[in-house]
Amino acid sequence: MPKAPEKPREKSDCVILGYQVDRDGRLDSLILGAVHKQKLIYVGRVSPEMSEDERSALLAELIAIKTTKPFIAA
């Protein structure tokens, strides 16, 4: 039986709203948002495809800019 073609992915400009670490404290995924109908909305999570060194460096940068004030009003 032939393999069904992959569903095409939509491309969109996104911003990083947050991140998740695994139980070992390594960067696991980025939480993304995008503008839709003039509002910033959650669009999903991605696991960055990069080396462990790059993931560690990105996590350090994200930790350095961490804030307790929400960027978006609820």
All heavy atoms as TSV, in Angstrom:
chain	resi	resn	atom	element	x	y	z
A	1	MET	N	N	0.852	-1.176	0.000
A	1	MET	CA	C	0.000	0.000	0.000
A	1	MET	C	C	0.900	1.243	0.000
A	1	MET	O	O	1.797	1.350	0.830
A	1	MET	CB	C	-0.901	-0.043	1.229
A	1	MET	CG	C	-1.818	1.129	1.349
A	1	MET	SD	S	-2.950	0.868	2.720
A	1	MET	CE	C	-4.377	1.540	1.979
A	2	PRO	N	N	0.662	2.189	-0.907
A	2	PRO	CA	C	1.504	3.386	-0.960
A	2	PRO	C	C	1.319	4.263	0.276
A	2	PRO	O	O	0.234	4.342	0.853
A	2	PRO	CB	C	1.053	4.110	-2.225
A	2	PRO	CG	C	-0.211	3.467	-2.655
A	2	PRO	CD	C	-0.357	2.171	-1.942
A	3	LYS	N	N	2.421	4.878	0.643
A	3	LYS	CA	C	2.403	5.772	1.804
A	3	LYS	C	C	1.666	7.068	1.452
A	3	LYS	O	O	1.880	7.637	0.383
A	3	LYS	CB	C	3.843	6.073	2.216
A	3	LYS	CG	C	3.971	6.874	3.463
A	3	LYS	CD	C	5.434	7.073	3.813
A	3	LYS	CE	C	5.566	7.957	5.018
A	3	LYS	NZ	N	6.966	8.220	5.352
A	4	ALA	N	N	0.795	7.508	2.345
A	4	ALA	CA	C	0.055	8.755	2.123
A	4	ALA	C	C	1.015	9.937	2.181
A	4	ALA	O	O	1.951	9.946	2.994
A	4	ALA	CB	C	-1.027	8.913	3.185
A	5	PRO	N	N	0.827	10.934	1.307
A	5	PRO	CA	C	1.721	12.092	1.344
A	5	PRO	C	C	1.569	12.855	2.649
A	5	PRO	O	O	0.487	12.874	3.253
A	5	PRO	CB	C	1.270	12.936	0.154
A	5	PRO	CG	C	-0.099	12.464	-0.183
A	5	PRO	CD	C	-0.210	11.049	0.307
A	6	GLU	N	N	2.684	13.463	3.085
A	6	GLU	CA	C	2.641	14.253	4.310
A	6	GLU	C	C	1.780	15.488	4.111
A	6	GLU	O	O	1.760	16.065	3.030
A	6	GLU	CB	C	4.051	14.705	4.710
A	6	GLU	CG	C	4.876	13.616	5.307
A	6	GLU	CD	C	6.192	14.151	5.869
A	6	GLU	OE1	O	6.234	15.298	6.344
A	6	GLU	OE2	O	7.176	13.407	5.812
A	7	LYS	N	N	1.077	15.866	5.172
A	7	LYS	CA	C	0.276	17.078	5.137
A	7	LYS	C	C	1.231	18.272	5.092
A	7	LYS	O	O	2.184	18.329	5.874
A	7	LYS	CB	C	-0.590	17.142	6.397
A	7	LYS	CG	C	-1.530	18.301	6.437
A	7	LYS	CD	C	-2.381	18.261	7.690
A	7	LYS	CE	C	-3.273	19.470	7.765
A	7	LYS	NZ	N	-4.082	19.486	8.972
A	8	PRO	N	N	1.013	19.221	4.178
A	8	PRO	CA	C	1.926	20.371	4.119
A	8	PRO	C	C	1.867	21.196	5.397
A	8	PRO	O	O	0.810	21.353	6.009
A	8	PRO	CB	C	1.423	21.183	2.922
A	8	PRO	CG	C	0.128	20.606	2.527
A	8	PRO	CD	C	-0.050	19.293	3.225
A	9	ARG	N	N	3.029	21.669	5.820
A	9	ARG	CA	C	3.094	22.494	7.015
A	9	ARG	C	C	2.878	23.953	6.643
A	9	ARG	O	O	3.365	24.411	5.622
A	9	ARG	CB	C	4.452	22.362	7.686
A	9	ARG	CG	C	4.702	20.991	8.232
A	9	ARG	CD	C	6.035	20.963	8.919
A	9	ARG	NE	N	6.271	19.658	9.484
A	9	ARG	CZ	C	7.286	19.378	10.262
A	9	ARG	NH1	N	8.171	20.306	10.541
A	9	ARG	NH2	N	7.437	18.180	10.741
A	10	GLU	N	N	2.154	24.650	7.476
A	10	GLU	CA	C	1.987	26.081	7.277
A	10	GLU	C	C	3.147	26.793	7.940
A	10	GLU	O	O	3.623	26.378	8.986
A	10	GLU	CB	C	0.670	26.554	7.883
A	10	GLU	CG	C	-0.540	26.058	7.139
A	10	GLU	CD	C	-1.815	26.652	7.674
A	10	GLU	OE1	O	-1.804	27.810	8.121
A	10	GLU	OE2	O	-2.811	25.930	7.664
A	11	LYS	N	N	3.609	27.869	7.324
A	11	LYS	CA	C	4.681	28.660	7.897
A	11	LYS	C	C	4.084	29.945	8.448
A	11	LYS	O	O	3.153	30.502	7.873
A	11	LYS	CB	C	5.744	28.967	6.858
A	11	LYS	CG	C	6.488	27.725	6.409
A	11	LYS	CD	C	7.614	28.081	5.487
A	11	LYS	CE	C	8.347	26.796	5.102
A	11	LYS	NZ	N	9.535	27.078	4.327
A	12	SER	N	N	4.647	30.395	9.570
A	12	SER	CA	C	4.153	31.607	10.209
A	12	SER	C	C	5.271	32.229	11.031
A	12	SER	O	O	6.120	31.515	11.570
A	12	SER	CB	C	2.975	31.262	11.118
A	12	SER	OG	O	2.498	32.411	11.762
A	13	ASP	N	N	5.275	33.543	11.117
A	13	ASP	CA	C	6.208	34.211	12.014
A	13	ASP	C	C	5.703	34.018	13.434
A	13	ASP	O	O	4.539	34.276	13.722
A	13	ASP	CB	C	6.297	35.703	11.696
A	13	ASP	CG	C	6.980	35.978	10.371
A	13	ASP	OD1	O	7.851	35.183	9.987
A	13	ASP	OD2	O	6.637	36.974	9.725
A	14	CYS	N	N	6.576	33.537	14.298
A	14	CYS	CA	C	6.195	33.248	15.677
A	14	CYS	C	C	7.146	33.910	16.660
A	14	CYS	O	O	8.253	34.303	16.294
A	14	CYS	CB	C	6.219	31.738	15.930
A	14	CYS	SG	S	4.996	30.819	15.000
A	15	VAL	N	N	6.689	34.000	17.893
A	15	VAL	CA	C	7.529	34.477	18.989
A	15	VAL	C	C	7.581	33.386	20.048
A	15	VAL	O	O	6.668	32.566	20.155
A	15	VAL	CB	C	7.001	35.790	19.618
A	15	VAL	CG1	C	7.072	36.932	18.624
A	15	VAL	CG2	C	5.589	35.629	20.136
A	16	ILE	N	N	8.669	33.368	20.808
A	16	ILE	CA	C	8.791	32.413	21.906
A	16	ILE	C	C	8.091	33.002	23.123
A	16	ILE	O	O	8.459	34.066	23.606
A	16	ILE	CB	C	10.268	32.121	22.219
A	16	ILE	CG1	C	10.964	31.511	21.005
A	16	ILE	CG2	C	10.385	31.185	23.438
A	16	ILE	CD1	C	12.470	31.379	21.158
A	17	LEU	N	N	7.060	32.321	23.581
A	17	LEU	CA	C	6.314	32.766	24.764
A	17	LEU	C	C	6.864	32.135	26.035
A	17	LEU	O	O	6.687	32.670	27.118
A	17	LEU	CB	C	4.830	32.402	24.627
A	17	LEU	CG	C	4.084	33.021	23.455
A	17	LEU	CD1	C	2.678	32.460	23.381
A	17	LEU	CD2	C	4.071	34.527	23.561
A	18	GLY	N	N	7.493	31.007	25.889
A	18	GLY	CA	C	8.029	30.301	27.048
A	18	GLY	C	C	8.798	29.086	26.602
A	18	GLY	O	O	9.038	28.878	25.414
A	19	TYR	N	N	9.171	28.263	27.580
A	19	TYR	CA	C	9.929	27.053	27.277
A	19	TYR	C	C	9.660	26.021	28.349
A	19	TYR	O	O	9.166	26.326	29.421
A	19	TYR	CB	C	11.427	27.360	27.176
A	19	TYR	CG	C	12.026	27.908	28.456
A	19	TYR	CD1	C	12.585	27.062	29.408
A	19	TYR	CD2	C	12.018	29.275	28.713
A	19	TYR	CE1	C	13.131	27.568	30.577
A	19	TYR	CE2	C	12.561	29.785	29.878
A	19	TYR	CZ	C	13.117	28.930	30.803
A	19	TYR	OH	O	13.642	29.437	31.969
A	20	GLN	N	N	9.991	24.775	28.018
A	20	GLN	CA	C	9.882	23.671	28.969
A	20	GLN	C	C	11.224	22.968	29.033
A	20	GLN	O	O	11.909	22.839	28.018
A	20	GLN	CB	C	8.835	22.656	28.513
A	20	GLN	CG	C	7.559	22.734	29.264
A	20	GLN	CD	C	6.652	21.571	28.917
A	20	GLN	OE1	O	6.645	21.054	27.798
A	20	GLN	NE2	N	5.866	21.172	29.869
A	21	VAL	N	N	11.582	22.533	30.226
A	21	VAL	CA	C	12.798	21.745	30.394
A	21	VAL	C	C	12.394	20.321	30.747
A	21	VAL	O	O	11.304	20.082	31.259
A	21	VAL	CB	C	13.733	22.337	31.481
A	21	VAL	CG1	C	14.251	23.699	31.060
A	21	VAL	CG2	C	13.041	22.435	32.823
A	22	ASP	N	N	13.287	19.381	30.464
A	22	ASP	CA	C	13.011	17.994	30.830
A	22	ASP	C	C	13.389	17.770	32.297
A	22	ASP	O	O	13.828	18.699	32.973
A	22	ASP	CB	C	13.720	17.013	29.884
A	22	ASP	CG	C	15.233	17.112	29.907
A	22	ASP	OD1	O	15.808	17.678	30.865
A	22	ASP	OD2	O	15.864	16.619	28.951
A	23	ARG	N	N	13.227	16.577	32.781
A	23	ARG	CA	C	13.484	16.330	34.210
A	23	ARG	C	C	14.957	16.467	34.580
A	23	ARG	O	O	15.301	16.557	35.751
A	23	ARG	CB	C	12.928	14.991	34.647
A	23	ARG	CG	C	13.546	13.820	33.978
A	23	ARG	CD	C	12.891	12.555	34.419
A	23	ARG	NE	N	12.798	11.687	33.258
A	23	ARG	CZ	C	12.463	10.434	33.318
A	23	ARG	NH1	N	12.148	9.908	34.466
A	23	ARG	NH2	N	12.403	9.721	32.230
A	24	ASP	N	N	15.831	16.492	33.578
A	24	ASP	CA	C	17.263	16.706	33.832
A	24	ASP	C	C	17.657	18.171	33.726
A	24	ASP	O	O	18.834	18.505	33.824
A	24	ASP	CB	C	18.102	15.878	32.847
A	24	ASP	CG	C	17.890	14.383	33.040
A	24	ASP	OD1	O	17.756	13.944	34.208
A	24	ASP	OD2	O	17.840	13.659	32.021
A	25	GLY	N	N	16.658	19.043	33.483
A	25	GLY	CA	C	16.922	20.479	33.400
A	25	GLY	C	C	17.405	20.957	32.047
A	25	GLY	O	O	17.842	22.089	31.901
A	26	ARG	N	N	17.306	20.108	31.023
A	26	ARG	CA	C	17.715	20.491	29.670
A	26	ARG	C	C	16.519	21.038	28.895
A	26	ARG	O	O	15.381	20.618	29.116
A	26	ARG	CB	C	18.293	19.295	28.926
A	26	ARG	CG	C	19.579	18.769	29.530
A	26	ARG	CD	C	20.105	17.614	28.742
A	26	ARG	NE	N	19.045	16.605	28.608
A	26	ARG	CZ	C	19.229	15.302	28.678
A	26	ARG	NH1	N	20.429	14.813	28.863
A	26	ARG	NH2	N	18.233	14.472	28.560
A	27	LEU	N	N	16.783	21.964	27.990
A	27	LEU	CA	C	15.723	22.545	27.166
A	27	LEU	C	C	15.035	21.449	26.365
A	27	LEU	O	O	15.683	20.697	25.636
A	27	LEU	CB	C	16.315	23.601	26.222
A	27	LEU	CG	C	15.326	24.311	25.298
A	27	LEU	CD1	C	14.293	25.079	26.110
A	27	LEU	CD2	C	16.064	25.226	24.351
A	28	ASP	N	N	13.716	21.352	26.518
A	28	ASP	CA	C	12.948	20.318	25.835
A	28	ASP	C	C	12.136	20.899	24.686
A	28	ASP	O	O	12.161	20.383	23.583
A	28	ASP	CB	C	12.026	19.616	26.825
A	28	ASP	CG	C	11.229	18.502	26.185
A	28	ASP	OD1	O	11.855	17.582	25.632
A	28	ASP	OD2	O	9.987	18.571	26.214
A	29	SER	N	N	11.401	21.994	24.956
A	29	SER	CA	C	10.570	22.564	23.902
A	29	SER	C	C	10.366	24.059	24.118
A	29	SER	O	O	10.511	24.569	25.228
A	29	SER	CB	C	9.209	21.855	23.838
A	29	SER	OG	O	8.516	22.004	25.047
A	30	LEU	N	N	10.039	24.719	23.024
A	30	LEU	CA	C	9.721	26.142	23.044
A	30	LEU	C	C	8.221	26.297	22.841
A	30	LEU	O	O	7.624	25.611	22.009
A	30	LEU	CB	C	10.461	26.874	21.919
A	30	LEU	CG	C	11.979	26.778	21.943
A	30	LEU	CD1	C	12.564	27.376	20.675
A	30	LEU	CD2	C	12.540	27.452	23.175
A	31	ILE	N	N	7.607	27.183	23.591
A	31	ILE	CA	C	6.182	27.460	23.473
A	31	ILE	C	C	6.050	28.696	22.584
A	31	ILE	O	O	6.639	29.732	22.876
A	31	ILE	CB	C	5.562	27.693	24.860
A	31	ILE	CG1	C	5.793	26.450	25.736
A	31	ILE	CG2	C	4.078	28.026	24.732
A	31	ILE	CD1	C	5.541	26.669	27.204
A	32	LEU	N	N	5.277	28.564	21.504
A	32	LEU	CA	C	5.223	29.607	20.487
A	32	LEU	C	C	3.867	30.289	20.399
A	32	LEU	O	O	2.833	29.691	20.680
A	32	LEU	CB	C	5.549	29.014	19.113
A	32	LEU	CG	C	6.888	28.306	18.979
A	32	LEU	CD1	C	7.028	27.742	17.565
A	32	LEU	CD2	C	8.033	29.230	19.312
A	33	GLY	N	N	3.899	31.545	19.989
A	33	GLY	CA	C	2.699	32.317	19.748
A	33	GLY	C	C	2.832	33.075	18.438
A	33	GLY	O	O	3.931	33.260	17.923
A	34	ALA	N	N	1.697	33.505	17.895
A	34	ALA	CA	C	1.679	34.280	16.653
A	34	ALA	C	C	0.471	35.206	16.676
A	34	ALA	O	O	-0.469	35.009	17.454
A	34	ALA	CB	C	1.619	33.370	15.438
A	35	VAL	N	N	0.491	36.192	15.820
A	35	VAL	CA	C	-0.629	37.125	15.722
A	35	VAL	C	C	-1.699	36.527	14.828
A	35	VAL	O	O	-1.420	36.037	13.729
A	35	VAL	CB	C	-0.159	38.491	15.160
A	35	VAL	CG1	C	-1.350	39.419	14.946
A	35	VAL	CG2	C	0.850	39.119	16.083
A	36	HIS	N	N	-2.945	36.555	15.326
A	36	HIS	CA	C	-4.106	36.109	14.568
A	36	HIS	C	C	-5.251	37.058	14.890
A	36	HIS	O	O	-5.611	37.224	16.062
A	36	HIS	CB	C	-4.481	34.669	14.941
A	36	HIS	CG	C	-5.687	34.161	14.238
A	36	HIS	ND1	N	-5.700	33.858	12.896
A	36	HIS	CD2	C	-6.937	33.922	14.693
A	36	HIS	CE1	C	-6.896	33.441	12.563
A	36	HIS	NE2	N	-7.666	33.469	13.628
A	37	LYS	N	N	-5.785	37.696	13.870
A	37	LYS	CA	C	-6.876	38.661	14.052
A	37	LYS	C	C	-6.513	39.716	15.092
A	37	LYS	O	O	-7.258	39.992	16.022
A	37	LYS	CB	C	-8.177	37.962	14.424
A	37	LYS	CG	C	-8.706	37.053	13.326
A	37	LYS	CD	C	-10.047	36.477	13.704
A	37	LYS	CE	C	-10.534	35.583	12.567
A	37	LYS	NZ	N	-11.836	35.000	12.871
A	38	GLN	N	N	-5.318	40.255	14.957
A	38	GLN	CA	C	-4.832	41.361	15.788
A	38	GLN	C	C	-4.554	40.962	17.242
A	38	GLN	O	O	-4.377	41.814	18.094
A	38	GLN	CB	C	-5.822	42.534	15.770
A	38	GLN	CG	C	-6.258	42.971	14.396
A	38	GLN	CD	C	-5.351	44.019	13.808
A	38	GLN	OE1	O	-4.843	44.856	14.501
A	38	GLN	NE2	N	-5.144	43.952	12.508
A	39	LYS	N	N	-4.522	39.650	17.547
A	39	LYS	CA	C	-4.232	39.195	18.907
A	39	LYS	C	C	-3.114	38.156	18.872
A	39	LYS	O	O	-2.993	37.390	17.917
A	39	LYS	CB	C	-5.466	38.571	19.553
A	39	LYS	CG	C	-6.550	39.562	19.853
A	39	LYS	CD	C	-7.646	38.921	20.652
A	39	LYS	CE	C	-8.678	39.972	21.003
A	39	LYS	NZ	N	-9.686	39.462	21.901
A	40	LEU	N	N	-2.332	38.127	19.937
A	40	LEU	CA	C	-1.298	37.114	20.067
A	40	LEU	C	C	-1.925	35.857	20.645
A	40	LEU	O	O	-2.562	35.900	21.696
A	40	LEU	CB	C	-0.174	37.620	20.974
A	40	LEU	CG	C	1.048	36.734	21.126
A	40	LEU	CD1	C	1.707	36.472	19.775
A	40	LEU	CD2	C	2.049	37.370	22.070
A	41	ILE	N	N	-1.754	34.743	19.933
A	41	ILE	CA	C	-2.367	33.487	20.370
A	41	ILE	C	C	-1.310	32.391	20.475
A	41	ILE	O	O	-0.260	32.468	19.847
A	41	ILE	CB	C	-3.482	33.028	19.403
A	41	ILE	CG1	C	-2.905	32.785	18.001
A	41	ILE	CG2	C	-4.629	34.017	19.364
A	41	ILE	CD1	C	-3.811	31.991	17.093
A	42	TYR	N	N	-1.599	31.388	21.262
A	42	TYR	CA	C	-0.760	30.196	21.369
A	42	TYR	C	C	-0.884	29.401	20.075
A	42	TYR	O	O	-1.989	29.167	19.592
A	42	TYR	CB	C	-1.232	29.355	22.561
A	42	TYR	CG	C	-0.645	27.966	22.613
A	42	TYR	CD1	C	0.619	27.761	23.133
A	42	TYR	CD2	C	-1.357	26.872	22.136
A	42	TYR	CE1	C	1.165	26.482	23.183
A	42	TYR	CE2	C	-0.822	25.598	22.182
A	42	TYR	CZ	C	0.434	25.413	22.708
A	42	TYR	OH	O	0.979	24.152	22.750
A	43	VAL	N	N	0.261	28.984	19.509
A	43	VAL	CA	C	0.194	28.190	18.281
A	43	VAL	C	C	0.800	26.801	18.420
A	43	VAL	O	O	0.613	25.961	17.552
A	43	VAL	CB	C	0.834	28.919	17.076
A	43	VAL	CG1	C	0.051	30.151	16.716
A	43	VAL	CG2	C	2.279	29.237	17.303
A	44	GLY	N	N	1.538	26.552	19.490
A	44	GLY	CA	C	2.065	25.212	19.667
A	44	GLY	C	C	3.433	25.182	20.311
A	44	GLY	O	O	3.949	26.193	20.773
A	45	ARG	N	N	3.991	23.992	20.319
A	45	ARG	CA	C	5.319	23.748	20.893
A	45	ARG	C	C	6.196	23.134	19.820
A	45	ARG	O	O	5.707	22.389	18.977
A	45	ARG	CB	C	5.247	22.757	22.049
A	45	ARG	CG	C	4.469	23.228	23.214
A	45	ARG	CD	C	4.336	22.091	24.235
A	45	ARG	NE	N	3.473	22.499	25.309
A	45	ARG	CZ	C	3.897	22.997	26.455
A	45	ARG	NH1	N	5.180	23.105	26.683
A	45	ARG	NH2	N	3.052	23.377	27.385
A	46	VAL	N	N	7.469	23.439	19.894
A	46	VAL	CA	C	8.441	22.809	19.008
A	46	VAL	C	C	9.636	22.383	19.829
A	46	VAL	O	O	9.974	23.010	20.830
A	46	VAL	CB	C	8.913	23.731	17.859
A	46	VAL	CG1	C	7.789	24.063	16.921
A	46	VAL	CG2	C	9.559	24.979	18.379
A	47	SER	N	N	10.240	21.304	19.406
A	47	SER	CA	C	11.478	20.854	20.019
A	47	SER	C	C	12.601	21.292	19.087
A	47	SER	O	O	12.657	20.839	17.942
A	47	SER	CB	C	11.465	19.339	20.180
A	47	SER	OG	O	12.626	18.913	20.840
A	48	PRO	N	N	13.464	22.198	19.543
A	48	PRO	CA	C	14.488	22.713	18.645
A	48	PRO	C	C	15.445	21.628	18.176
A	48	PRO	O	O	15.873	20.790	18.961
A	48	PRO	CB	C	15.244	23.764	19.473
A	48	PRO	CG	C	14.621	23.791	20.810
A	48	PRO	CD	C	13.562	22.761	20.881
A	49	GLU	N	N	15.737	21.639	16.892
A	49	GLU	CA	C	16.697	20.690	16.318
A	49	GLU	C	C	18.059	21.354	16.318
A	49	GLU	O	O	18.410	22.077	15.384
A	49	GLU	CB	C	16.269	20.289	14.908
A	49	GLU	CG	C	14.983	19.501	14.890
A	49	GLU	CD	C	14.594	19.048	13.507
A	49	GLU	OE1	O	15.424	19.126	12.583
A	49	GLU	OE2	O	13.444	18.630	13.340
A	50	MET	N	N	18.799	21.161	17.414
A	50	MET	CA	C	20.127	21.748	17.560
A	50	MET	C	C	20.953	20.877	18.481
A	50	MET	O	O	20.418	19.998	19.154
A	50	MET	CB	C	20.032	23.187	18.083
A	50	MET	CG	C	19.207	23.352	19.336
A	50	MET	SD	S	19.036	25.036	19.988
A	50	MET	CE	C	18.428	25.980	18.649
A	51	SER	N	N	22.239	21.145	18.500
A	51	SER	CA	C	23.135	20.362	19.346
A	51	SER	C	C	22.860	20.644	20.824
A	51	SER	O	O	22.233	21.646	21.169
A	51	SER	CB	C	24.595	20.698	19.013
A	51	SER	OG	O	24.908	22.003	19.480
A	52	GLU	N	N	23.352	19.779	21.687
A	52	GLU	CA	C	23.182	19.978	23.130
A	52	GLU	C	C	23.839	21.285	23.577
A	52	GLU	O	O	23.305	21.986	24.441
A	52	GLU	CB	C	23.746	18.794	23.909
A	52	GLU	CG	C	22.837	17.590	23.918
A	52	GLU	CD	C	21.449	17.870	24.472
A	52	GLU	OE1	O	21.335	18.528	25.533
A	52	GLU	OE2	O	20.474	17.447	23.851
A	53	ASP	N	N	24.998	21.630	22.996
A	53	ASP	CA	C	25.663	22.892	23.341
A	53	ASP	C	C	24.797	24.083	22.952
A	53	ASP	O	O	24.670	25.046	23.720
A	53	ASP	CB	C	27.027	23.002	22.659
A	53	ASP	CG	C	28.067	22.065	23.270
A	53	ASP	OD1	O	27.860	21.593	24.408
A	53	ASP	OD2	O	29.088	21.818	22.607
A	54	GLU	N	N	24.191	24.027	21.766
A	54	GLU	CA	C	23.315	25.114	21.326
A	54	GLU	C	C	22.069	25.202	22.203
A	54	GLU	O	O	21.630	26.302	22.553
A	54	GLU	CB	C	22.920	24.918	19.861
A	54	GLU	CG	C	24.070	25.106	18.894
A	54	GLU	CD	C	23.723	24.685	17.480
A	54	GLU	OE1	O	23.041	23.648	17.301
A	54	GLU	OE2	O	24.152	25.396	16.558
A	55	ARG	N	N	21.513	24.048	22.580
A	55	ARG	CA	C	20.342	24.046	23.468
A	55	ARG	C	C	20.690	24.655	24.832
A	55	ARG	O	O	19.918	25.414	25.391
A	55	ARG	CB	C	19.815	22.626	23.681
A	55	ARG	CG	C	18.960	22.126	22.574
A	55	ARG	CD	C	18.428	20.734	22.914
A	55	ARG	NE	N	17.710	20.199	21.788
A	55	ARG	CZ	C	16.448	19.796	21.844
A	55	ARG	NH1	N	15.779	19.841	22.965
A	55	ARG	NH2	N	15.862	19.325	20.780
A	56	SER	N	N	21.856	24.305	25.351
A	56	SER	CA	C	22.297	24.847	26.641
A	56	SER	C	C	22.478	26.349	26.560
A	56	SER	O	O	22.079	27.084	27.473
A	56	SER	CB	C	23.606	24.197	27.081
A	56	SER	OG	O	23.402	22.826	27.328
A	57	ALA	N	N	23.068	26.829	25.466
A	57	ALA	CA	C	23.278	28.266	25.288
A	57	ALA	C	C	21.940	28.994	25.165
A	57	ALA	O	O	21.743	30.063	25.770
A	57	ALA	CB	C	24.141	28.530	24.064
A	58	LEU	N	N	20.996	28.422	24.410
A	58	LEU	CA	C	19.675	29.037	24.265
A	58	LEU	C	C	18.950	29.063	25.607
A	58	LEU	O	O	18.347	30.077	25.975
A	58	LEU	CB	C	18.850	28.290	23.215
A	58	LEU	CG	C	17.423	28.796	22.998
A	58	LEU	CD1	C	17.394	30.278	22.641
A	58	LEU	CD2	C	16.728	27.963	21.925
A	59	LEU	N	N	19.014	27.980	26.354
A	59	LEU	CA	C	18.371	27.934	27.664
A	59	LEU	C	C	18.956	28.998	28.585
A	59	LEU	O	O	18.217	29.690	29.285
A	59	LEU	CB	C	18.502	26.549	28.292
A	59	LEU	CG	C	17.864	26.376	29.668
A	59	LEU	CD1	C	16.377	26.698	29.641
A	59	LEU	CD2	C	18.116	24.975	30.195
A	60	ALA	N	N	20.269	29.180	28.561
A	60	ALA	CA	C	20.905	30.209	29.391
A	60	ALA	C	C	20.389	31.592	29.009
A	60	ALA	O	O	20.115	32.429	29.887
A	60	ALA	CB	C	22.424	30.139	29.249
A	61	GLU	N	N	20.224	31.846	27.714
A	61	GLU	CA	C	19.689	33.139	27.270
A	61	GLU	C	C	18.246	33.319	27.718
A	61	GLU	O	O	17.854	34.410	28.157
A	61	GLU	CB	C	19.785	33.258	25.752
A	61	GLU	CG	C	21.193	33.436	25.239
A	61	GLU	CD	C	21.234	33.624	23.737
A	61	GLU	OE1	O	20.408	34.395	23.208
A	61	GLU	OE2	O	22.095	33.005	23.096
A	62	LEU	N	N	17.444	32.265	27.605
A	62	LEU	CA	C	16.043	32.357	28.025
A	62	LEU	C	C	15.935	32.594	29.530
A	62	LEU	O	O	15.093	33.378	29.980
A	62	LEU	CB	C	15.285	31.094	27.611
A	62	LEU	CG	C	15.107	30.897	26.106
A	62	LEU	CD1	C	14.573	29.498	25.817
A	62	LEU	CD2	C	14.195	31.959	25.514
A	63	ILE	N	N	16.761	31.939	30.304
A	63	ILE	CA	C	16.757	32.132	31.755
A	63	ILE	C	C	17.153	33.561	32.093
A	63	ILE	O	O	16.565	34.189	32.979
A	63	ILE	CB	C	17.679	31.105	32.444
A	63	ILE	CG1	C	17.050	29.707	32.355
A	63	ILE	CG2	C	17.939	31.492	33.891
A	63	ILE	CD1	C	17.971	28.582	32.779
A	64	ALA	N	N	18.115	34.114	31.354
A	64	ALA	CA	C	18.593	35.473	31.617
A	64	ALA	C	C	17.519	36.533	31.372
A	64	ALA	O	O	17.543	37.588	32.009
A	64	ALA	CB	C	19.829	35.766	30.762
A	65	ILE	N	N	16.574	36.264	30.481
A	65	ILE	CA	C	15.534	37.260	30.196
A	65	ILE	C	C	14.187	36.904	30.832
A	65	ILE	O	O	13.177	37.538	30.556
A	65	ILE	CB	C	15.360	37.469	28.672
A	65	ILE	CG1	C	14.935	36.178	27.965
A	65	ILE	CG2	C	16.629	38.043	28.067
A	65	ILE	CD1	C	14.569	36.360	26.501
A	66	LYS	N	N	14.188	35.905	31.684
A	66	LYS	CA	C	12.967	35.478	32.368
A	66	LYS	C	C	12.397	36.623	33.192
A	66	LYS	O	O	13.129	37.390	33.803
A	66	LYS	CB	C	13.277	34.289	33.276
A	66	LYS	CG	C	12.070	33.655	33.893
A	66	LYS	CD	C	12.483	32.423	34.663
A	66	LYS	CE	C	11.302	31.773	35.323
A	66	LYS	NZ	N	11.690	30.553	36.032
A	67	THR	N	N	11.072	36.733	33.206
A	67	THR	CA	C	10.403	37.782	33.955
A	67	THR	C	C	9.209	37.204	34.717
A	67	THR	O	O	8.677	36.165	34.330
A	67	THR	CB	C	9.938	38.922	33.023
A	67	THR	OG1	O	9.311	39.935	33.796
A	67	THR	CG2	C	8.971	38.430	31.980
A	68	THR	N	N	8.809	37.883	35.767
A	68	THR	CA	C	7.630	37.448	36.514
A	68	THR	C	C	6.387	38.207	36.052
A	68	THR	O	O	5.281	37.840	36.405
A	68	THR	CB	C	7.817	37.658	38.017
A	68	THR	OG1	O	8.109	39.042	38.259
A	68	THR	CG2	C	8.952	36.793	38.558
A	69	LYS	N	N	6.582	39.270	35.275
A	69	LYS	CA	C	5.449	40.029	34.732
A	69	LYS	C	C	5.074	39.465	33.381
A	69	LYS	O	O	5.922	39.329	32.507
A	69	LYS	CB	C	5.828	41.510	34.581
A	69	LYS	CG	C	6.046	42.216	35.880
A	69	LYS	CD	C	6.322	43.660	35.623
A	69	LYS	CE	C	6.507	44.406	36.926
A	69	LYS	NZ	N	6.721	45.842	36.706
A	70	PRO	N	N	3.795	39.181	33.162
A	70	PRO	CA	C	3.400	38.648	31.857
A	70	PRO	C	C	3.583	39.680	30.758
A	70	PRO	O	O	3.332	40.876	30.958
A	70	PRO	CB	C	1.922	38.286	32.031
A	70	PRO	CG	C	1.487	38.925	33.282
A	70	PRO	CD	C	2.689	39.272	34.084
A	71	PHE	N	N	4.031	39.226	29.617
A	71	PHE	CA	C	4.212	40.075	28.448
A	71	PHE	C	C	2.858	40.453	27.860
A	71	PHE	O	O	2.674	41.508	27.296
A	71	PHE	CB	C	5.070	39.347	27.420
A	71	PHE	CG	C	5.336	40.111	26.162
A	71	PHE	CD1	C	6.212	41.181	26.159
A	71	PHE	CD2	C	4.712	39.770	24.977
A	71	PHE	CE1	C	6.461	41.900	25.011
A	71	PHE	CE2	C	4.960	40.477	23.815
A	71	PHE	CZ	C	5.841	41.542	23.843
A	72	ILE	N	N	1.905	39.538	28.009
A	72	ILE	CA	C	0.574	39.716	27.451
A	72	ILE	C	C	-0.430	39.806	28.581
A	72	ILE	O	O	-0.446	38.972	29.485
A	72	ILE	CB	C	0.204	38.514	26.554
A	72	ILE	CG1	C	1.277	38.331	25.477
A	72	ILE	CG2	C	-1.167	38.689	25.931
A	72	ILE	CD1	C	1.193	37.003	24.788
A	73	ALA	N	N	-1.292	40.817	28.542
A	73	ALA	CA	C	-2.339	40.937	29.554
A	73	ALA	C	C	-3.363	39.827	29.353
A	73	ALA	O	O	-3.748	39.524	28.231
A	73	ALA	CB	C	-3.019	42.295	29.448
A	74	ALA	N	N	-3.760	39.214	30.445
A	74	ALA	CA	C	-4.726	38.102	30.352
A	74	ALA	C	C	-6.130	38.607	30.154
A	74	ALA	O	O	-6.493	39.670	30.405
A	74	ALA	CB	C	-4.664	37.264	31.616
